[in-house]
């Protein structure tokens, strides 16, 4: 699944987030699926949830982590694809 970095993420009303220290658990109330985020995943979630686009989140995270930009883009895209696949977020252009 190709993810457009010009899109923004929308969290559906049926998805809950519970922080547990530096980590978090997302719960889809419709299918009772839960998804864990480690500290890096949680930081990505925070950037995604406050940025207008995925590109904005990507740019913010480039300033946080010392990582190859292509690797960060790939990891962020993989996380978003997994969240979309599991009904935990939707993308909007």
Buried (B, 14 or more C-beta within 10 A) or exposed (E): EEBBBEBBBEBEEEBEBEEEEEBBEBBBEEEEEEBEBEEBBBBBBBBBBEBEBBBBBBBBBEEEBEEEEEEBBEBBBEBBBBBBEBBBBBBEE
